Amino acid sequence: MSPTEKRNLILAFESSCDETSVAVIEDGHKILSNIVATQIKSHQRFGGVVPEVASRHHIEEVTLCIKDALDEAQVTYDDLDAVAVTYGPGLVGALLIGVTAAKTVAFAHNLPLIPVNHMAGHIYAARYVEPIEFPAMALLVSGGHTELVYMPAENEFEIIGETRDDAAGEAYDKVGRVMGVNYPAGKTVDEWAHQGHDTFNFPRAMEKDDNFDFSFSGLKSAFINTTHHADQIGETLNKQDLAASFQQAVVDVLAEKTQRALADYPVKQLILAGGVAANHGLRERLEHDLASNPVTHLVKAPLNLCGDNAAMIGAFAYVAYQHGVFADATLNADPSLEFDWVADPVK
């Protein structure tokens, strides 16, 4: 960048669930700061996120995160070009804290306000690995969402498949609770899975169905029924084998559906994103499956950006900024925000 070129700086907010995060992002691909205040310990005693508790923590942390983000990036409000914020999907009370904070900063400093879909942020975390090439496909796997998203061009998102009940991350937390693992359970279940074997042959729901949708409720129920039956007859089951069997069922369905989607939608990149994208079993399976694909290149979101964070929000906000996507003071939280749905995928 020459001395005469001005860098684009965006102050980004993320508060959709139980992470309060503020970041300063340069030109959509350089992280100057990414402050994340986690609430995991507060929610562990409840076995999951309590919305009211999450909202109160966001109120306590958001102004501190703003100061830390600006200080670490060594910038002031006068240096900023815009403010961006997640406005959905998520917990409505939690979202409102971030939206209110972002609107306040934007108004006070006469900065444009960029509304960001949380799921678009997850996808664009891949931007910190390499530029996104279109058309692209994203496998979004998180605590609340499991989706296959087709992206024909920049700033265009079309859902071609999604979960009909539990998301993969929800299933991990629920089976983890049965095995005595604290919330969030995904990391521990993944570690145990690598130490065990698939000996229980749990169901792969909808794996062969003629669509790209997912279902994990039946798998969760089969897992719980297996463990409860063992408890009733006094049998001790190997936790590592249980974890391996559960994870293999999840990964098999995710990988199978993704492969079929790629066959119908030839794309340049497959982006793996979302909290469950940190799962090593899923990463290894997709690396194996894509190794022989001459058309599609696998791009995995960085491990440290798979969870909720403001850097990913800033990455997509830069794209929205270039496309002139701005909001005004009427911006509100939209807890059920979704991408467009493609009812009849092109084949």
Backbone torsions as a table, in degrees:
resi	resn	phi	psi	omega
1	MET	NA	127.1	180.0
2	SER	-75.1	160.6	-179.4
3	PRO	-58.8	-23.8	-177.0
4	THR	-86.8	-14.5	-179.4
5	GLU	-82.0	132.5	-179.2
6	LYS	-94.0	130.9	177.3
7	ARG	-79.2	149.4	177.8
8	ASN	-93.8	124.8	-178.9
9	LEU	-120.2	125.3	-179.8
10	ILE	-121.8	130.4	173.4
11	LEU	-92.6	116.2	-172.5
12	ALA	-112.6	142.7	180.0
13	PHE	-120.2	140.9	175.1
14	GLU	-138.9	122.0	178.8
15	SER	-150.6	39.4	-172.5
16	SER	-75.5	-22.0	-176.7
17	CYS	-140.9	-106.0	-174.8
18	ASP	-119.5	25.3	174.0
19	GLU	-126.7	124.4	172.0
20	THR	-95.4	120.3	-175.1
21	SER	-140.0	138.4	175.6
22	VAL	-135.0	135.4	-177.3
23	ALA	-137.8	156.6	170.5
24	VAL	-116.2	120.8	-174.3
25	ILE	-118.8	133.2	179.8
26	GLU	-104.0	123.7	175.1
27	ASP	54.1	25.3	173.5
28	GLY	76.9	-1.4	-177.3
29	HIS	-143.8	4.8	179.2
30	LYS	-124.7	121.9	-178.8
31	ILE	-88.8	112.5	175.1
32	LEU	-87.0	-30.0	173.1
33	SER	-160.9	152.1	178.0
34	ASN	-153.0	87.4	-176.0
35	ILE	-88.4	127.1	180.0
36	VAL	-127.7	118.4	175.0
37	ALA	-103.0	107.5	-175.6
38	THR	-86.7	153.5	179.4
39	GLN	-117.4	14.0	-171.8
40	ILE	-53.2	-46.2	-176.7
41	LYS	-63.6	-33.5	179.4
42	SER	-66.9	-32.0	-175.7
43	HIS	-95.0	-14.5	-176.6
44	GLN	-60.6	-35.3	-178.0
45	ARG	-68.0	-16.9	178.3
46	PHE	-98.8	-9.4	-179.4
47	GLY	79.1	13.3	-179.7
48	GLY	168.9	177.8	-175.2
49	VAL	-77.7	128.0	173.8
50	VAL	-99.4	113.9	-172.9
51	PRO	-52.8	-45.0	-177.9
52	GLU	-64.5	-40.9	177.5
53	VAL	-63.8	-42.0	179.5
54	ALA	-60.5	-44.9	-179.0
55	SER	-61.2	-43.6	-179.7
56	ARG	-63.2	-39.4	178.0
57	HIS	-65.2	-39.5	177.7
58	HIS	-60.1	-41.5	178.8
59	ILE	-60.1	-41.9	-178.3
60	GLU	-68.8	-32.8	-169.1
61	GLU	-99.7	-24.5	-166.0
62	VAL	-62.4	-42.5	-178.9
63	THR	-69.5	-33.6	176.5
64	LEU	-65.9	-39.7	179.3
65	CYS	-66.1	-37.6	178.1
66	ILE	-60.3	-49.9	-179.1
67	LYS	-60.4	-45.6	-178.7
68	ASP	-64.3	-38.9	-179.3
69	ALA	-65.6	-44.0	179.1
70	LEU	-67.0	-42.4	-179.5
71	ASP	-63.8	-46.4	-178.2
72	GLU	-65.1	-36.7	179.3
73	ALA	-78.4	-11.8	-179.1
74	GLN	57.6	47.9	176.6
75	VAL	-132.7	165.6	175.1
76	THR	-118.7	174.6	177.2
77	TYR	-59.9	-32.2	-179.4
78	ASP	-65.9	-21.5	-179.3
79	ASP	-82.7	-15.4	-172.1
80	LEU	-78.2	150.2	175.2
81	ASP	-102.4	-24.7	-177.4
82	ALA	-166.3	166.4	173.9
83	VAL	-120.9	135.9	179.9
84	ALA	-124.9	151.1	-179.1
85	VAL	-152.2	143.8	169.4
86	THR	-70.0	124.3	176.1
87	TYR	-115.2	2.9	175.2
88	GLY	163.4	166.3	-11.7
89	PRO	-77.0	170.6	-179.8
90	GLY	156.0	-165.4	177.0
91	LEU	-79.1	127.1	-170.9
92	VAL	-60.7	-42.4	179.6
93	GLY	-64.8	-40.8	178.8
94	ALA	-66.4	-44.6	178.9
95	LEU	-58.5	-40.8	-176.3
96	LEU	-61.5	-32.6	179.5
97	ILE	-65.3	-47.7	179.4
98	GLY	-65.4	-42.9	-179.6
99	VAL	-62.7	-43.2	179.9
100	THR	-64.5	-43.7	179.5
101	ALA	-63.1	-44.4	-178.4
102	ALA	-66.0	-42.7	178.7
103	LYS	-62.9	-37.9	179.6
104	THR	-64.2	-46.2	179.4
105	VAL	-64.1	-44.3	-179.3
106	ALA	-61.6	-44.1	-179.8
107	PHE	-67.5	-45.5	-175.9
108	ALA	-65.0	-29.3	-175.0
109	HIS	-116.0	14.1	175.0
110	ASN	53.7	50.1	-178.6
111	LEU	-114.2	145.7	176.0
112	PRO	-65.9	148.3	-177.5
113	LEU	-110.8	127.2	-177.0
114	ILE	-110.8	118.4	176.7
115	PRO	-83.5	133.3	-176.1
116	VAL	-126.3	131.1	170.4
117	ASN	-72.8	124.7	-177.4
118	HIS	-53.0	-39.0	-177.0
119	MET	-71.3	-33.2	174.4
120	ALA	-63.7	-36.4	176.3
121	GLY	-61.0	-45.2	178.3
122	HIS	-57.1	-44.7	-179.5
123	ILE	-61.6	-44.2	-174.6
124	TYR	-78.2	-1.1	169.2
125	ALA	-60.3	-27.0	177.4
126	ALA	-63.6	-20.1	-179.2
127	ARG	-62.6	-21.4	178.4
128	TYR	-81.8	-6.1	175.1
129	VAL	-96.3	-50.5	178.5
130	GLU	-163.6	162.1	178.4
131	PRO	-60.5	145.8	177.7
132	ILE	-84.4	130.5	179.2
133	GLU	-109.1	140.9	-175.4
134	PHE	-113.0	150.1	-0.9
135	PRO	-70.6	152.9	-178.8
136	ALA	-136.9	163.4	176.4
137	MET	-128.2	143.1	175.9
138	ALA	-122.2	132.9	168.0
139	LEU	-99.8	105.4	-177.9
140	LEU	-97.5	116.4	-176.7
141	VAL	-131.0	108.6	-176.9
142	SER	-140.0	-172.9	-179.1
143	GLY	-65.3	-31.7	-176.6
144	GLY	-113.8	-8.1	-174.9
145	HIS	-139.2	141.6	166.5
146	THR	-136.4	109.9	-171.7
147	GLU	-142.0	148.9	165.7
148	LEU	-106.9	120.5	-174.4
149	VAL	-119.3	121.4	177.5
150	TYR	-91.9	133.7	-179.3
151	MET	-123.1	95.0	-178.4
152	PRO	-69.3	-25.9	-179.3
153	ALA	-157.6	171.8	179.8
154	GLU	-59.5	136.1	177.6
155	ASN	67.6	23.1	175.0
156	GLU	-126.3	126.2	-176.4
157	PHE	-132.5	130.0	-179.7
158	GLU	-135.2	118.4	177.3
159	ILE	-74.2	126.1	176.1
160	ILE	-110.5	-9.4	177.2
161	GLY	-165.1	146.5	179.8
162	GLU	-155.1	168.5	179.7
163	THR	-75.6	143.7	179.8
164	ARG	-94.8	-6.2	179.1
165	ASP	-149.2	-114.6	179.8
166	ASP	-67.6	140.3	168.6
167	ALA	-76.5	161.7	-178.1
168	ALA	-59.3	-43.0	-179.5
169	GLY	-62.9	-38.5	176.8
170	GLU	-61.3	-43.7	-179.6
171	ALA	-61.8	-41.2	177.5
172	TYR	-58.8	-46.7	-178.0
173	ASP	-65.3	-37.3	-178.1
174	LYS	-71.0	-42.0	178.2
175	VAL	-73.0	-31.0	176.1
176	GLY	-61.9	-40.4	179.3
177	ARG	-61.9	-38.9	179.2
178	VAL	-63.6	-33.7	-179.4
179	MET	-89.5	5.5	176.7
180	GLY	81.9	22.9	179.5
181	VAL	-94.9	131.5	178.5
182	ASN	-64.7	150.1	171.8
183	TYR	-66.9	140.5	-11.2
184	PRO	-79.9	140.6	-169.1
185	ALA	-93.4	-12.3	-170.7
186	GLY	-54.5	-45.2	-176.2
187	LYS	-64.4	-43.8	-178.8
188	THR	-67.7	-42.9	178.4
189	VAL	-61.2	-39.7	178.1
190	ASP	-62.6	-43.9	179.4
191	GLU	-63.7	-44.3	179.1
192	TRP	-64.3	-37.6	-178.6
193	ALA	-60.1	-34.6	180.0
194	HIS	-75.6	-9.1	178.8
195	GLN	-103.4	-6.0	-176.6
196	GLY	-119.6	-168.6	-178.5
197	HIS	-134.0	152.4	179.2
198	ASP	-77.9	89.0	-176.5
199	THR	-108.1	-10.8	-174.7
200	PHE	-99.6	-14.7	175.7
201	ASN	50.5	56.9	178.9
202	PHE	-67.7	156.9	-175.5
203	PRO	-65.9	146.4	174.4
204	ARG	-107.8	84.7	-173.2
205	ALA	-65.4	135.1	174.1
206	MET	63.3	12.6	-175.6
207	GLU	-58.6	-37.5	-176.2
208	LYS	-104.8	4.2	179.8
209	ASP	-65.4	151.3	-176.3
210	ASP	-84.0	60.5	175.5
211	ASN	-162.3	179.3	-178.7
212	PHE	-110.7	19.6	-178.7
213	ASP	-84.2	165.3	-177.9
214	PHE	-126.3	160.3	172.8
215	SER	-152.0	126.9	180.0
216	PHE	-122.9	0.6	-179.9
217	SER	-65.8	-42.0	179.4
218	GLY	-64.9	-39.2	176.8
219	LEU	-62.4	-45.4	178.4
220	LYS	-59.3	-44.4	-179.3
221	SER	-65.6	-40.4	178.2
222	ALA	-62.1	-40.7	178.5
223	PHE	-62.9	-49.1	-178.1
224	ILE	-63.7	-42.3	179.1
225	ASN	-62.6	-39.1	178.9
226	THR	-62.2	-46.1	-178.1
227	THR	-70.6	-38.9	179.1
228	HIS	-65.8	-40.5	177.8
229	HIS	-61.8	-42.1	179.0
230	ALA	-62.2	-39.8	178.2
231	ASP	-62.7	-39.7	-176.7
232	GLN	-67.3	-31.1	-179.0
233	ILE	-101.8	6.6	176.1
234	GLY	75.7	22.8	-179.6
235	GLU	-94.1	137.5	177.7
236	THR	-99.8	121.4	-179.6
237	LEU	-96.5	147.0	178.8
238	ASN	-73.6	117.5	-176.1
239	LYS	-64.5	-34.9	179.5
240	GLN	-66.4	-39.9	177.7
241	ASP	-69.6	-37.2	175.9
242	LEU	-60.7	-47.2	-179.4
243	ALA	-63.8	-42.7	-180.0
244	ALA	-63.8	-40.5	-179.2
245	SER	-68.1	-42.6	177.7
246	PHE	-63.5	-49.9	-176.9
247	GLN	-64.0	-37.5	179.7
248	GLN	-63.1	-38.1	179.0
249	ALA	-65.6	-42.8	178.7
250	VAL	-63.3	-49.3	-176.4
251	VAL	-64.9	-40.1	179.9
252	ASP	-58.4	-45.9	-178.6
253	VAL	-67.9	-45.9	180.0
254	LEU	-60.2	-45.1	-177.4
255	ALA	-69.1	-42.1	-179.1
256	GLU	-63.2	-47.2	-179.9
257	LYS	-64.3	-39.0	-179.8
258	THR	-65.3	-43.5	178.5
259	GLN	-60.7	-41.3	179.1
260	ARG	-68.5	-36.0	177.2
261	ALA	-65.2	-40.0	179.1
262	LEU	-66.7	-30.7	177.4
263	ALA	-67.5	-35.9	-179.5
264	ASP	-86.0	-24.3	-179.1
265	TYR	-125.8	83.1	177.8
266	PRO	-61.9	119.3	-177.8
267	VAL	-129.4	163.6	180.0
268	LYS	-79.7	-31.9	-177.3
269	GLN	-137.3	143.9	165.5
270	LEU	-109.6	120.9	-178.5
271	ILE	-102.9	124.1	175.6
272	LEU	-99.9	120.0	-173.6
273	ALA	-145.8	165.2	-178.8
274	GLY	104.5	167.6	-176.4
275	GLY	-57.2	-40.4	-179.3
276	VAL	-75.4	-8.9	175.5
277	ALA	-66.0	-13.2	175.6
278	ALA	-80.0	-7.9	-178.6
279	ASN	-66.4	123.0	-175.2
280	HIS	-69.0	-33.3	178.8
281	GLY	-64.0	-42.0	178.7
282	LEU	-68.1	-42.0	179.3
283	ARG	-61.0	-45.3	-178.3
284	GLU	-64.0	-40.3	-178.9
285	ARG	-65.7	-45.2	-179.5
286	LEU	-68.1	-36.2	174.9
287	GLU	-59.2	-43.2	179.1
288	HIS	-65.0	-45.5	-176.8
289	ASP	-67.8	-35.8	-176.4
290	LEU	-85.7	-10.4	-177.4
291	ALA	-61.0	-30.6	-177.8
292	SER	-100.8	8.5	-179.9
293	ASN	-91.2	112.2	-175.7
294	PRO	-77.6	-10.8	-174.3
295	VAL	-101.3	-42.5	-169.4
296	THR	-107.1	131.0	179.3
297	HIS	-104.7	131.6	179.9
298	LEU	-82.2	127.4	175.1
299	VAL	-121.2	118.5	-177.8
300	LYS	-103.0	132.1	174.6
301	ALA	-58.5	142.5	178.9
302	PRO	-55.8	143.1	-178.0
303	LEU	-54.9	-39.6	-177.2
304	ASN	-77.1	-4.6	178.3
305	LEU	-118.7	13.4	177.3
306	CYS	-75.0	-38.0	176.3
307	GLY	-73.8	175.2	-178.6
308	ASP	-66.6	131.9	179.8
309	ASN	-160.6	159.7	-177.0
310	ALA	-82.5	-19.1	179.2
311	ALA	-61.5	-40.1	179.4
312	MET	-67.2	-33.8	177.8
313	ILE	-66.7	-40.4	177.7
314	GLY	-66.6	-32.2	179.6
315	ALA	-64.3	-46.6	178.3
316	PHE	-74.5	-31.3	-179.7
317	ALA	-58.7	-33.2	178.3
318	TYR	-63.2	-40.1	177.0
319	VAL	-63.9	-46.3	178.7
320	ALA	-60.6	-38.9	178.1
321	TYR	-60.2	-44.1	179.8
322	GLN	-65.5	-28.7	-179.5
323	HIS	-92.5	2.7	178.3
324	GLY	70.0	32.9	179.0
325	VAL	-92.5	104.5	-177.5
326	PHE	-130.8	160.0	177.8
327	ALA	-122.5	167.4	176.1
328	ASP	-116.1	-165.3	-174.9
329	ALA	-68.4	-8.6	178.3
330	THR	-85.5	-2.8	-179.7
331	LEU	-54.3	133.5	-178.9
332	ASN	-132.1	163.7	176.5
333	ALA	-68.6	141.2	177.3
334	ASP	-129.0	87.5	-173.8
335	PRO	-63.0	-19.8	-178.3
336	SER	-108.6	19.9	-178.3
337	LEU	-55.9	135.9	-179.9
338	GLU	-136.4	160.2	167.6
339	PHE	-74.9	170.4	174.1
340	ASP	-65.5	147.8	178.6
341	TRP	-104.5	131.6	175.6
342	VAL	-96.4	106.7	-175.0
343	ALA	-73.7	-29.9	-176.9
344	ASP	-129.9	82.4	-176.8
345	PRO	-55.2	144.8	177.2
346	VAL	-71.4	134.9	-179.3
347	LYS	-122.6	NA	NA
